[in-house]
Amino acid sequence: MNFKNICFLAADMVYYIYKRGARMYPDYYVISPVGDRIPVTMREAQKDDYEQTTYGWQSNWNSSYMQQPQLKKYAMEATETHELLGLCAFHDMLESVLLFVTYMESEPGSNPNITKHRAYSGIGAAMLAFAIQLSIDNGYGGTIALKAKTSELREHYMRCYGAIPFSHYDPFLLLIDGEAAQNLFVKYLKER
């Protein structure tokens, strides 16, 4: 199956998988320390979300950089408890026909750069899948780009999500497209 077989109908928020004839919906989740799937909700980020980042987070989401008007910011929260699990910011690159993942960050208790014993794993994967959803919604076929902050993250994105370098000038610029994007996004689709 390729992305030509996936069509987004904005009015119904339904992804049709034509090859299988099924109606699929995004069903994002993270993984608890004991391996349970914890349902999460992606929503537009609010001022209260940014306020939580002033202590303990790697970045202050109230900064002028993160508050640039061209960035679309989303919050990930646990569906049942409404606990903030992560924030992500995207830039719609109309001229490049892709969505650029400007920044994403897990809450301190789940951020592997801050703690060894994470409260939840899979936050980054779910946020990337959500970026692919937004790319499909915007007519870009699921194409997303991002810049890895470290060599370790670059290798992680390439190994786990099929990202490929797409700049000889900057090897940290990565593209997730085609089958790699499809594989990540379809992981979170569920029939209802």
N, C-alpha and C positions, 0 to 999 in steps of 0.2 A: 504494500500500500504506500502511496506517496501523498503529498499534500494536495494534489489535484483531486484526490478522493475525499478530502475533508473540506466542508463548506460551512461557513459561519452565517447563521441567520440572526442578526442583531435583535430583532423584535422578540424572538423566543428564547434567546440565550441557549440555543441548542446547537451542538456540533453533530452533523450528520456524517456518518462514516458510510459512504455509498457502497464500498466494496462489501461491507457486512450488512448493510441495510439497517443499521442500528442508530438510534438517537442517543447521543452521549452528552454528558454534562461534566464540566470540571468539578472535581471533588478533591481539593487540596488537603494534605495532611503532613504532619511531622511525626517523628518516631520518639517515643518515651524511652528512658533508660532500660526498661524491661522489654522493649520491642513492640509495645502497643502503638497502633496508629491513632494519633490525636487529630481530629478534624480541625482545620483552620479556615478562617475567612479572610479574604483579601478585600480591603476597602480603602477609599481615599483617606490619606493621613490627615489628621486634625492637629490643631495647636496643642491640645493635651498630650498627644503622642510625642511631639517635639520637646515638650517640657520634660518628659521622662528621660531624655537623652543627656541632660546637663550633668548628671553624675553617674559614673560607672561605664557609660558607653564609650566606644572609641571615638565617636564623632558627635559634635553638638549639632543637631539637626535644625537648630535655630540660627545657625550661621548664615551669613549673606550668600555664601556659595550654595548651600543646600536650599535656600529659599529663593533661588533664581526662578522667575516666573515661567520660563520655558520648561522647567522640570515638572513632570507629573509624579507626585509622591503617593505611595501606597503603604498601608500598614497591614501587617499580618498579625492576627490575633487568634487565640484558641477560641473556637466556636462556643464552647460551653461556658468557659470562665471569663472570656473577654480579656485575658492576659495578653499584653503586647509582646509578641515574639520576635518581630523584626520590622525593619523599614527598608523600602527600596525607592529609588528615584530613576525615572526614565526620561529620555529625550527623544521625541518623535523626529526622526531624521527624514523628512519628506523628500529632500533632494537625493538621498541615498537609498530610499525605499527600504528602510529598516528601522528597527527600534534599538536605540543605544541604551544599555544598562549603565547609567552614570554612576550609581553607587547602590550598594545593598549591605545591610548589617544586621546581625542577630543580636538579640538582647544579651547583656553581659553573662548571664548564667548559662547560655547556650553557645556563646562565641568561643570557638576553639583557640583564638588568639588571647583570650582572657582567662579561660578555665580549662582544666584537664578533664573534669567530670561534668559533662554538659547535661543540662536539664532536658534538652531536646536536640535531636539531630535531623537533618534533612530540610532545614529552613532555607538554605541557599538553593537547593534543588527545586523546592516548591516555588520560590520567588522567580527563578529562571523559567520554570514552566509557565508561570503567570505572565512573564514578559513575552513568551512565545504566544500565549493566548492573545495578548494585546496586539502583537504583530499581525496575527491572523485577523483580528477584529479591524485593524487599520488597512487591511488589504495587502500586506507585505509577505504573505505566505508562511509566516512563522520565523522569518529571518531576524535574528538579534545579534548585536555586537556588544562587546564589553572589553574593558581593559583590566587585566589581572594586576593586583597590587604587588604581588611577590612572585618569584620564580616557582615557589611551591604551589601557590594558587593557580598559576598558569598550567603547570603539569596536571594538577587536579582537574581543572576544567577540560583539558584535552583528554585525559584518561577516562574520566567519569561521564562526561557529557558530549564527547565527540567534537569539542571546539577545535578550530583550526586557526593558525596564525594567518592574517590576511594583509600584513604590512611588512615589507622588507625594512622599512625605516624604524618601525617599533614592533618588536617581536611580542610585546605584551598585549597588543590589540588582537582580539580573537573574534571569530565569527562562529555562531551556531546556526546551522542552516540545513535544509533538506532533510535527509534521513535522521541525522543527529537530533535536529529540532523535533521531528515527528516522534522519535523514540522517547524523548523526555516528556513531551506534552501528553502523549497517549497514555503514559503511565498514570496520569491523574484523571483520565476520563472514566466515567462510570455510567452504565445504563440506569435509567429511572423509569 
